[in-house]
Amino acid sequence: MDYSAALDAALNRLHEEGRYRTFIDIERRRGQFPNAVWKRPDGSEKAITVWCGNDYLGMGQHPEVLAAMHEALDATGAGSGGTRNISGTTVYHKRLEAEIADLHQKEAALIFSSAYIANDATLSTLRTIFPGLIIYSDALNHASMIEGVRRGNGLKRIFRHNDVAHLRELIAADDPAAPKLIAFESVYSMDGDFGPIAEICDVADEFGALTYLDEVHAVGMYGARGAGVAERDGVMHRLDIINATMGKAFGVFGGYIAASAKMVDAIRSYAPGFIFTTSLPPVVAAGAAASIRFLKGEGGAALREKHQMHAKVLKMRLKALGLPIIDHGSHIVPVHVGDPVHCKMLSDMLLEQFGVYVQPINFPTVPRGTERLRFTPSPVHDLGEIDRLVKAMDKLWQHCALNRAEVSA
């Protein structure tokens, strides 16, 4: 086989379809986020505003987080030195897991190198712990959940997105004695819609199923203490396992699950993705713990309020221009484009002409024909930056002769 030619063909397909992904080299500067510097390929620089970041609350530059990380760095050095089972568990890891368990009001928590690994490792390992487990997965679940559900060759059922009636129909058709688990999300990041948590818990109670909720795009931003949508809706106690990340609203790195002590102990003991992975550096664990502690308090509540206000202002202003935004009431602001070439072109023009950095979202992240620009306003985007973004979008939408108000919700 001509391997080089095969590589060329695979890459050319992406270029031809207009969905080849490029890295934008940006330099974040402490205290200035969401403002950053774009390092162009020719060596020149351009001041930009980041509008597609997942540091939703700007905690990646918060003084308390940085102070905690400096303390841990000075105390312990850079890395953890091993897996959690072999020299890689420190006081910083234990403190972080205690903070997470307290946040979600669960008995225990377990940290992973990412929320992707936490999902993959936990869901696949549950098949080992519960032989014959049937997993019911929402059709729009994240790729990490899909991968975890696939592995282990167990039975799986895919229910239509947020369709509780379809979920009930699928469960009712299966063996009542079989172990069951329902896996779904609280906020689906591409459309920004919410999962019907209480209704899915009702189905789980009816059929004796476990519940597994991904709160990756909600922790820090919803609920009285920032535990997520389940806390906001008063149903956190009804969930068996909660997965989330420390790399988005908490502004640091890593993922985790929170559950009963017995469930966490079983996952810790059986999951290869946990057992054979070097643990998080103590400096990262310290920063994440500090971020979670801060966001549980009044400072976190103020950030959440400002965050929601900025998201509402941006959506309101884009709607007023007739732009086709998808609005399900969350902090995520997708603008539907519907064509990968146009989407990339808009992204490039926003960056070059206006210093607005937003990545195009194309297939396979979203279905073909639903390509979009996905904006993530934060409390550290000021109203002037929102104004500049809206004016840039209005000008480019006219320049590109795109239809307005094709999609709304």
HELIX and SHEET records of a PDB file:
HELIX    1   1 TYR A    3  GLU A   17  1                                  15    
HELIX    2   2 MET A   59  GLN A   61  5                                   3    
HELIX    3   3 PRO A   63  THR A   76  1                                  14    
HELIX    4   4 VAL A   91  LEU A  103  1                                  13    
HELIX    5   5 ALA A  115  ILE A  129  1                                  15    
HELIX    6   6 ALA A  143  ARG A  150  1                                   8    
HELIX    7   7 VAL A  164  ALA A  172  1                                   9    
HELIX    8   8 ILE A  197  PHE A  207  1                                  11    
HELIX    9   9 VAL A  229  ARG A  232  1                                   4    
HELIX   10  10 MET A  236  ARG A  238  5                                   3    
HELIX   11  11 ALA A  261  TYR A  270  1                                  10    
HELIX   12  12 PRO A  272  ILE A  275  1                                   4    
HELIX   13  13 PRO A  282  LYS A  296  1                                  15    
HELIX   14  14 GLU A  298  ALA A  320  1                                  23    
HELIX   15  15 PRO A  340  PHE A  354  1                                  15    
HELIX   16  16 LEU A  383  HIS A  399  1                                  17    
SHEET    1   A 4 ILE A  26  ARG A  28  0                                        
SHEET    2   A 4 ASN A  35  LYS A  39 -1                                        
SHEET    3   A 4 GLU A  45  VAL A  50 -1                                        
SHEET    4   A 4 VAL A 356  TYR A 357  1                                        
SHEET    1   B 7 ALA A 108  PHE A 112  0                                        
SHEET    2   B 7 GLY A 255  ALA A 259 -1                                        
SHEET    3   B 7 ILE A 241  THR A 245 -1                                        
SHEET    4   B 7 LEU A 210  ASP A 214  1                                        
SHEET    5   B 7 LYS A 180  GLU A 185  1                                        
SHEET    6   B 7 ILE A 134  ASP A 138  1                                        
SHEET    7   B 7 LEU A 155  PHE A 159  1                                        
SHEET    1   C 2 VAL A 187  TYR A 188  0                                        
SHEET    2   C 2 ASP A 193  PHE A 194 -1                                        
SHEET    1   D 3 VAL A 333  HIS A 336  0                                        
SHEET    2   D 3 ARG A 372  PHE A 375 -1                                        
SHEET    3   D 3 PRO A 360  ILE A 361 -1                                        
END                                                                             
